[in-house]
């Protein structure tokens, strides 16, 4: 049976949960568009909370960013693996994974900054490791089917994604309205049409053609 003393405690806990959710939603918008330049004051304003409330939940801006990216990556990872498993052709699954990752990275400033870190730093970053794990899974499936040139690794695919995302973020490309968590602001058919018209898709097709075994006559340097 609840008493008059327990009701304020439960109300305080409920307020804390709501505040945390509001902070994460507001911070996700700021970090997506501004990356590390995101302003805690603007996040507090968007969330409708005091700055002190943010720091009670997240002592540093880096911890807030880590929390947001991790939660979004968990959702994205599950969606990416699900789409890959649903695609019967491993080669198509690889191309779709790369294209989708490019769109999401190009639209997410904080993610681009995170993946642009040196290889040694990405090895210990949980979010970057999740990208690499999905890439390894898709690449291994292509290798088993004999569709990928020998020596290509998941890290090669991650590097290709980073390069293409840099091109996709150029002003001439226009905005790409993807969400990292697997959602999107446009229906899938419209996204596919816009993506097919994007100049970076030409570079992806050229790169994909170079990954085929038939073009694998030039020896690759050892993978790191």
N, C-alpha and C positions, 0 to 999 in steps of 0.2 A: 504494500500500500504506500502510495506516495505521500510525503508530508510537505508542509510549507517550505521546509529547508531544502528538499531535493529538487523542487520545481525550478528555482533560480539556477541551480547547477546544470540541469538538463537544458534550460534555455540558453545558458552561456555556451554549452557545447554545441548546440544547434547553430548559434550565431557564428561560432568559430568555423564550423564546417562550411557554412554559406560564405563567409568571408574568404576562406581559402579558395573555394571554387571561383569566386568573383575575381580574386587576384590572379589566378591561373589563366582565366579567360582573357582578362585585360592584358596580362603580360604576354600571352601568346600573340596577340595582335601587334603589340609593340615590337617584340623580338623578331617577328616575321618580317616586318617592314623596315626595321632599323638596326637589327642585330645588336652588337655590343653597345651601340650608341643609344639604345633605349633608355628613356628617362624614368626613374622610379617615381618621380612626382606625377608624370603623365599616367603611369600605371595605376597609382593610387587614385587619381582623378577618375579614370575609366572605371575602376572597381568600386568607387564610392566609399573608400575607406581611408583612414589616416595612414601616413607613411609608417608610423610606429606599428600599426597592425601588420603591415607587410613584413617588417623586420622581426616581428614576433614569430611569424610563420617561416620566414626565410631570412636568416641573419645576413646573407650577402646576395648581391645581384647574380653572381655566378651560380650560387646554389639554386636560386629561383630559375635561372635559365636551364640548369642541369635537370631540374625536376620536370620542367615543361617538355624539353626535348626527349627525355626518357619516356614520359607518358605517351607522347605522340609517336615515338619510335616503336613502342610496344604494339600500338594499334596498326601502324603502317607495316611492321614486320609480318604480323599475322595476315593482313590483307594481301601483301606481296606474295607470301608463300602460298596462300589460298588460290590466288590467280594463277600462279605458276603451276600448281598441281592440277588445276582445272584445264590448262592448255595442253592438249595431247601432243603437240609438236614442240620439242625442247628448244628448237631454234627460234620459233615464234615467241616462246616464253622468255628467252634471253633478250630478244629485241624489245619486247614489251616492258620487261623489267628495266632496261636501260632508259628507254624513252620516258617511262613513268618517273623514275628516279631523277632524271634530268629536269623534268617539269617541276617536281616538288623542290628540288634544291635551288633551281633558278628563282622560284617564287619565295624562298625562305632565306632571308639574309643571314640570320643566326646559324642556320644549318650550313650555308655556304662557307661561313667563317670557320665553323667547327671542322668541316671536312677538308678545308684548305690547310689545316695544320700539317706539320712535317709527319712523315710516316711513323717515326718513333713515338710521337705523341698520340697519333691515331690508334696505335696498337693498344694503348692503355685506356682509351676513351670508350665508355660503354656504348654510346650511340654509334660511334664509328665502327665498333666491333660488330654491331648488329647489321649494319650495311654490308660489311665484309662477309658476314656469315650467310646472308641471303645470296650475295654474289657467288660465294663458294658453292652453295647448293645448286644454283641455276647452271653454273659452269660445269660442275661435276655431271649433271644430267646430260648436258650437251656432249661432254667427252665420252660418256658411256654409249651414246648413240652414234659416235663417230662423226659428229657434225662440226667439231671445233678443232682448229689446228693444234698440234701438239705443243705443249709448253705454255699455253695461255692459262692464266690464273685468275682467281677472283679479284685479286688486287689490281690486275691489269684492267678489269672491267670497272672497278671503282675509279681508277685514274681516268678512264675514258669518260665516265659520268662527270667527273669534276671538270674536265676540259670542255665537254659539250655544254655543261651548265654555265660556264663562264661565257661561252658564245651566246647562249640563250638569254643571258642577263643583259646583253648589249642593248642600248637604246633603240636600235633599229628593229629589235624583235617585238617590242611592245610588252605590256604586262602579261604575266602568266598567272592566272588566279587559281592556283592549286592550294590545297591544305595538306600538310604533312601527314595528318592522322588518317588519310585514306579517303577523305571527302573531297568535294570539288564544288566550285561555285557555278559550274555550267554542266549541262547534261553530257553524258559520255560521247554521244555522236558528234556534238558540236566541238568537244575537245579534240576528238580524233581528226576532224576536218582541219581545225586550226593548227594542230600539231603537224599534220602532213604538209601544210603550206610553209611551215617555219624553215628558214634557211639552215638551221642546225640539223634538221632531219636529213638533209642532203649529206652532211658530214657523217651522220650516224650510219646511213646506208653504205657510204664508202668504207667506213670503219668496219661495219659488219661483213662486208664482202671480203675485206682483208683478213678476217678471222676464220674464214672457211678453210678446211684442210687443203683444198685444191690450190690455194694461194700460199701454202706454207713452205715454199721452197727455200726461203731465206731463214737461216738459223736465228733463233731468238737469244738474246743475252740471258744469263741465268736470272731467275726471279729472286727478289729479295726474300 
